[in-house]
Amino acid sequence: MVSRTPNAEIIDGLRALGDKSRWRICQILLAHGEVCVGELVDKMKISQPLVSHHLKALRQVGLVKTRRQGNWIFYSLAPRRLERVIARLNAEFGSAMTSPARSKEAVIKG
């Protein structure tokens, strides 16, 4: 397995969350805990293949986890991964919001 940099990890997470359907899936999972694909289809009013596509994208970056029960697969948020994305954002930009000089320095470092 290839080691990923913290920046790549956060960029992939943000890219996945940047899609409005994926964002909505995360909101539903946050509100309802574990849900199956059928429940997401009902709540989102989009096709099952499209919901599955978005869940796959969220799973690939580790934002969603699964639990199998018989023929059913239940999806839920992966809180540790989401917390890492939020913590990384805060580390990168949190203090920059109160310090324009630090913000400029962070941009220059790249």
C-alpha positions in Angstrom: 0.0 0.0 0.0 1.3 3.4 -0.9 1.8 5.9 2.0 -0.3 9.0 1.6 0.7 12.4 2.7 -1.6 14.3 5.1 -2.3 16.9 2.4 -3.4 14.2 -0.1 -5.6 12.6 2.6 -7.4 15.9 3.4 -7.7 16.9 -0.3 -9.3 13.5 -1.1 -11.7 13.9 1.9 -12.7 17.4 0.9 -13.1 16.5 -2.7 -15.5 13.7 -1.7 -17.4 16.0 0.6 -17.5 18.7 -2.1 -20.2 16.8 -4.0 -23.7 17.9 -2.8 -25.1 14.3 -2.9 -22.2 13.0 -0.9 -22.6 15.9 1.5 -26.3 15.0 1.9 -25.4 11.3 2.5 -23.1 12.4 5.3 -25.8 14.6 6.8 -28.3 11.7 6.7 -25.8 9.3 8.2 -25.0 11.9 11.0 -28.7 12.3 11.8 -29.7 8.6 11.5 -26.6 6.6 12.4 -26.6 3.4 10.3 -28.7 3.2 7.2 -29.0 0.9 4.2 -28.9 1.9 0.6 -32.7 1.7 0.3 -33.2 4.2 3.1 -30.8 6.6 1.4 -32.6 6.2 -1.9 -35.9 7.0 -0.2 -34.5 10.0 1.6 -32.5 11.5 -1.3 -34.9 10.7 -4.1 -32.1 9.5 -6.5 -31.5 6.2 -8.1 -30.0 3.2 -6.2 -27.0 3.0 -8.6 -26.2 6.7 -8.0 -26.5 6.3 -4.2 -24.1 3.3 -4.5 -21.7 5.3 -6.6 -21.6 8.1 -4.0 -21.2 5.6 -1.1 -18.3 4.0 -2.9 -16.5 7.3 -3.3 -17.0 8.1 0.4 -15.8 4.6 1.4 -12.7 4.9 -0.8 -11.5 8.0 1.1 -12.5 6.4 4.5 -15.4 8.8 5.4 -18.0 6.0 5.5 -17.8 2.5 7.0 -19.9 -0.6 6.4 -21.4 -3.4 8.4 -22.9 -6.5 6.9 -25.9 -8.2 8.4 -27.1 -11.1 6.3 -27.9 -9.7 2.8 -28.0 -6.1 4.1 -25.1 -3.7 4.2 -25.5 -0.8 6.6 -23.5 2.4 6.2 -22.4 4.9 8.8 -19.9 7.7 9.1 -16.3 6.9 10.0 -15.9 9.4 12.9 -12.1 9.1 13.3 -11.5 9.8 9.6 -13.9 12.8 9.6 -12.3 14.1 12.8 -8.8 13.9 11.1 -10.1 15.9 8.1 -11.5 18.6 10.5 -8.4 18.6 12.7 -6.2 19.0 9.6 -8.3 21.9 8.3 -8.2 23.5 11.7 -4.4 23.1 11.9 -3.9 24.5 8.4 -6.4 27.4 8.5 -7.6 27.9 12.1 -4.9 30.3 13.3 -4.6 31.8 9.8 -8.1 33.3 10.3 -6.8 35.5 13.1 -3.3 36.1 11.7 -3.0 37.4 8.1 0.8 37.1 8.2 0.6 33.4 9.1 -1.9 32.9 6.3 0.5 34.5 3.8 3.3 32.4 5.1 1.3 29.2 4.7 0.5 30.0 1.1 4.1 30.7 0.3 5.2 27.4 1.8 2.7 25.7 -0.4 
